[in-house]
């Protein structure tokens, strides 16, 4: 059986158009969670051991510094 593509117009069916998010939302969510945990750990290490190069990154700078 072939894929659900309209053979007359060669356009994907509505179920295929929204299929990207439904097929990949677990991978996208896991990727975002990994990035979040990495940045959280990096900031924690920078604060605990007072590592200046980490604390000087734009993400971890306090407002008004530089």
C-alpha angles and dihedrals in degrees: 000000000000128000118276097265122139102245094203098057100016091227122141117253118253091256090059094049093060092034095090094068094042092048096045107030091101093053093045092048092048091049092051091047092052092050091048094050091046092052091044091052093046092052092047092051090048092052098042097048096028094236104179099200090059093045091049093058110112092242093058100037115113115241112275097023111126 
